[in-house]
Amino acid sequence: MQLAVTVPNIRDRVVQAAAVLVLGPIFEADFCDGLYGYRPKRSARDAVKAVHKALKEGFTNVLDADLSKYFDTIPHEDLMKSVARRISDGAVLKLIRQWLKAPIEERDKAGRVKRTGGRGNRKGTPQGGVISPLLSNIYMNRFHRAWRDRNMGKRLQARIVGYADDFVILCRGPAHKAYDLTRRWLHSMKLTLNEEKTCVRDATRETFDFLGYTFGPTIHRPTGRRYIAAQPSRKSVSRLRQRIRETLKETCVKPWPEVVERVNGILRGWANYFSYGTVSRAYWWVDAFVLEAARRFLVRRHKLYGRGVRRFPPQKVFGEKGLLCLGAARRAGSFRTP
């Protein structure tokens, strides 16, 4: 099955958007500092930088947590209790309950539609709903608040950084106590850790991934100095390559300027996010891939023989042909800096 998605009608989407405008600031005042997802003036990059900062300050024993189906398992009654702590208007509470009970549509690989949920549904936030990110933050804030109110940051010498259902706990000392507490608290919230994917890492010796970045030890080649780097993960680079492959396939009969516009748009969006940390190696991989993919595309288009190495050298592909070279653009300061 593919991801379950609730598709609100236009009226519901407008009402949900209005509700977020009113309710968002109310709950924003309650949200803990370690919660970064779906919040004004906060982003995934901010969460990445917070993790890297903690690592550089010595919080190198890391609980890399993976929640099992978080959005699908949020219990409605407990969520509504969290909402009702700040909202007393019965009509608003009733409306939120109705949105939570909305039927869910799933499509299998054959395209068949299956409806689940509805009035009997007791858990999960409506994926695709405008209000869903706010509701998921309200419930996840329970965990962050428990961490803050029990002063675990000082007691365990630890920091927590979370984005949506993804979070890490960074400790100066052993992270196993944080692991045990996290498991217990999540169980009390009727949530579950994916034990197969959740692990404890020593970031001075091992790597871990968070929000598209890989954190871990690396060596500064000119000096031989070891340090903890933040760099685009291999999976992030692989996904970018796949997007470019698909785009070149989709635009095989389009005019070349349109091909360039599509590909460059993808590259700029990716590089604007992945412009923090140690990026030169990842940019080199991407540039090498784009060069080869563009050569294959142009050789086929012009019905040429061979790989097109001489006909389409880098200076022609990234210069005359107009494709974006990430390495050159970075040196020119084209991407946003931290």
C-alpha positions in Angstrom: 0.0 0.0 0.0 1.1 3.5 -0.7 0.9 6.3 2.0 -2.6 6.8 3.3 -3.9 10.3 2.4 -7.0 12.1 3.4 -8.1 14.5 0.7 -10.2 17.3 2.3 -12.6 19.2 0.0 -12.0 22.8 -0.8 -14.3 24.1 2.0 -12.5 22.0 4.6 -9.1 23.1 3.4 -10.1 26.8 3.7 -11.6 26.2 7.2 -8.5 24.3 8.3 -6.2 27.1 7.0 -8.2 29.6 8.9 -8.0 27.4 12.0 -4.2 27.2 11.7 -3.9 31.0 11.4 -5.9 31.3 14.7 -4.6 28.3 16.7 -1.0 28.3 15.4 0.2 31.3 17.5 -1.6 30.0 20.6 0.3 26.7 20.5 3.5 28.2 19.2 4.0 29.9 22.6 4.0 26.4 24.2 6.3 24.6 21.9 9.7 23.6 23.2 13.0 24.9 21.7 14.0 21.5 20.4 10.9 21.2 18.2 11.8 22.5 14.7 9.2 21.1 12.2 6.4 23.2 10.7 7.1 26.2 12.8 7.5 29.9 11.7 11.1 31.1 11.4 12.4 27.5 11.9 13.4 25.0 9.2 15.0 21.7 8.7 18.3 23.4 8.1 18.0 25.1 11.5 17.6 21.6 13.0 20.6 20.3 11.1 22.7 23.3 12.4 21.5 22.7 16.0 22.6 19.0 15.8 26.0 20.0 14.3 26.5 22.7 17.0 25.8 20.2 19.8 28.2 17.6 18.3 31.0 20.2 18.1 30.4 21.1 21.7 30.9 17.6 22.8 27.4 16.0 22.8 28.7 13.1 20.7 26.8 10.1 22.1 23.7 10.1 20.0 20.3 8.3 20.3 19.2 8.2 16.6 15.5 7.6 17.1 13.0 6.3 14.6 9.3 6.4 15.4 7.1 3.7 14.0 4.3 5.2 11.9 4.0 8.3 14.1 1.3 10.1 12.0 -0.8 7.0 11.8 -0.7 6.1 15.5 -1.3 9.4 17.3 -4.3 8.6 19.7 -7.2 10.9 19.1 -8.3 11.1 22.8 -4.9 12.0 24.1 -4.3 14.5 21.3 -7.6 16.2 22.0 -6.6 16.5 25.7 -3.5 18.3 24.6 -5.6 20.6 22.3 -8.2 21.2 25.1 -5.5 22.4 27.5 -5.3 25.6 25.4 -8.6 25.7 23.5 -11.9 25.7 25.4 -14.3 26.6 22.6 -16.5 23.5 22.2 -17.3 24.3 18.5 -13.6 24.4 17.6 -12.9 21.1 19.5 -15.8 19.4 17.7 -14.5 20.6 14.3 -11.0 19.2 15.0 -12.6 15.9 16.1 -14.5 15.8 12.8 -11.3 16.3 10.8 -9.6 13.5 12.7 -12.5 11.2 11.9 -12.4 12.0 8.2 -12.2 8.8 6.0 -8.8 7.9 4.6 -8.2 6.8 1.0 -5.4 4.4 0.0 -4.4 3.3 -3.4 -2.6 0.0 -4.0 -0.1 -0.6 -6.8 -2.9 -1.5 -9.2 -4.6 1.9 -8.6 -7.5 0.4 -6.6 -9.0 2.7 -3.9 -9.6 1.5 -0.4 -11.3 3.6 2.2 -10.6 3.3 5.9 -11.1 5.3 9.0 -14.3 7.4 9.4 -16.3 7.6 12.6 -14.7 4.5 14.1 -11.2 5.8 13.6 -9.4 6.4 16.9 -5.9 7.2 15.9 -3.8 9.0 13.3 -3.8 12.6 11.9 -5.3 13.2 8.4 -2.3 13.1 6.0 -2.8 15.8 3.4 -4.8 18.0 5.8 -3.7 21.6 6.2 -4.1 21.3 10.0 -2.2 18.0 10.3 1.3 19.4 10.8 0.0 21.6 13.7 -1.8 18.6 15.3 1.3 16.4 15.0 3.5 19.1 16.6 1.0 19.5 19.5 1.2 15.9 20.3 5.0 15.5 19.8 5.4 18.5 22.1 4.2 16.3 24.9 7.5 14.4 24.7 9.6 17.5 24.4 7.8 19.1 27.4 8.3 15.9 29.5 12.0 16.2 28.7 12.1 19.9 29.6 10.0 19.8 32.7 12.0 16.9 34.2 15.2 18.9 33.5 16.6 16.0 31.6 18.9 18.3 29.6 21.0 19.0 32.8 20.4 15.6 34.5 21.6 13.6 31.5 23.9 16.3 30.0 21.8 16.0 26.8 20.0 18.0 24.1 17.1 16.9 22.0 16.5 18.1 18.4 13.3 17.1 16.5 11.7 17.7 13.1 8.2 16.2 12.6 8.5 12.5 13.6 12.3 12.5 13.3 14.5 13.3 16.3 17.9 12.7 17.9 19.1 13.0 21.5 22.7 14.1 21.8 24.5 13.3 25.1 27.8 14.2 26.6 27.8 10.9 28.5 26.3 7.5 27.7 23.1 7.7 25.7 21.5 4.4 27.0 19.6 6.1 29.9 18.2 8.5 27.4 17.2 5.5 25.3 15.4 3.8 28.2 13.6 7.0 29.2 12.5 7.7 25.6 11.1 4.3 25.2 9.1 4.6 28.4 7.8 8.0 27.7 6.7 7.2 24.2 5.0 4.0 25.4 3.0 6.2 27.9 2.0 8.3 24.8 0.9 5.2 23.0 3.7 5.6 20.5 6.4 3.1 19.5 10.1 3.2 18.7 11.1 1.2 15.7 13.7 -0.8 17.5 15.4 -2.1 14.3 16.1 1.4 13.1 16.7 3.2 16.5 20.3 3.0 17.6 22.9 4.7 19.8 26.0 6.1 18.0 29.3 7.5 19.0 29.7 10.4 16.5 33.4 10.5 17.1 33.7 7.0 15.5 30.4 6.4 13.6 28.1 8.2 11.3 24.3 8.8 11.5 21.8 10.4 9.2 19.4 13.2 10.1 17.2 15.3 7.7 19.2 14.4 4.7 22.6 15.0 6.2 25.2 12.5 7.4 27.0 13.5 10.6 30.2 11.8 11.7 34.0 11.8 11.7 36.0 12.8 8.7 39.6 14.0 8.0 40.6 17.4 6.8 43.0 16.2 4.1 45.4 19.2 4.0 46.1 19.0 7.7 45.1 15.4 8.6 42.9 16.8 11.5 39.9 14.7 12.4 36.6 16.5 13.0 32.9 15.8 13.0 31.4 16.9 9.7 27.9 17.5 8.5 27.5 16.6 4.8 24.8 15.6 2.3 24.0 11.9 2.8 24.6 9.4 0.0 20.8 8.8 0.0 20.2 12.5 -0.6 22.6 12.5 -3.5 21.1 9.3 -4.9 17.6 10.8 -4.7 18.8 13.9 -6.6 20.3 11.8 -9.3 17.1 9.9 -9.7 15.1 13.1 -10.0 17.4 14.3 -12.7 17.2 11.0 -14.6 13.4 11.2 -14.5 13.4 14.8 -15.6 15.7 14.1 -18.6 13.4 11.2 -19.5 10.3 13.4 -19.3 11.9 16.2 -21.4 13.5 14.1 -24.1 11.5 15.8 -26.8 11.4 19.3 -25.2 13.5 22.3 -26.4 16.9 22.4 -24.8 16.3 25.7 -22.9 13.3 24.0 -21.2 15.4 21.0 -20.3 18.0 23.3 -18.8 15.4 25.3 -16.8 13.9 22.1 -15.3 17.2 20.5 -14.4 18.7 23.8 -13.0 15.7 24.4 -10.9 16.1 21.0 -9.3 19.8 21.6 -8.7 19.3 25.0 -7.2 16.6 23.8 -4.8 18.8 20.9 -3.7 21.9 23.0 -3.3 20.2 25.8 -1.4 19.3 23.2 1.3 22.5 21.4 1.1 24.8 24.4 1.3 25.6 24.0 4.9 28.6 22.0 6.2 31.1 20.0 4.2 29.6 19.9 0.7 32.4 20.0 -1.8 32.6 16.2 -2.2 28.8 15.8 -2.7 28.8 18.7 -5.2 31.6 17.0 -7.1 29.6 13.8 -7.3 26.5 15.7 -8.5 28.5 17.7 -11.1 30.1 14.5 -12.5 26.7 12.8 -12.7 25.0 15.8 -14.4 27.9 16.0 -16.9 27.6 12.4 -17.9 23.8 12.4 -18.0 23.8 15.6 -20.2 26.3 14.0 -22.6 24.1 10.9 -23.0 21.1 13.1 -23.5 22.8 15.2 -26.2 24.4 12.3 -27.9 20.9 10.6 -28.3 19.3 13.9 -29.4 21.9 14.6 -32.1 22.1 10.9 -33.1 25.9 10.8 -32.5 28.2 7.9 -31.8 30.3 7.4 -28.7 30.0 9.0 -25.3 30.3 12.6 -26.5 33.3 13.4 -24.3 35.1 15.4 -27.0 32.0 16.9 -28.5 30.6 18.0 -25.1 33.4 18.9 -22.7 32.6 20.3 -19.2 33.1 23.9 -20.4 30.5 23.4 -23.1 27.9 21.5 -21.0 28.2 24.0 -18.0 29.0 27.0 -20.1 27.5 27.2 -23.6 24.7 24.7 -22.9 23.8 26.5 -19.7 23.6 23.6 -17.1 24.4 24.6 -13.5 27.7 23.4 -12.1 27.3 23.3 -8.3 31.0 23.5 -7.6 31.5 26.7 -9.7 28.2 28.2 -8.4 29.3 27.6 -4.8 32.7 29.3 -5.4 30.8 32.2 -6.8 28.6 32.4 -3.7 25.4 31.7 -5.5 23.9 29.6 -2.8 22.7 30.8 0.6 25.2 30.4 3.4 24.5 29.3 7.0 
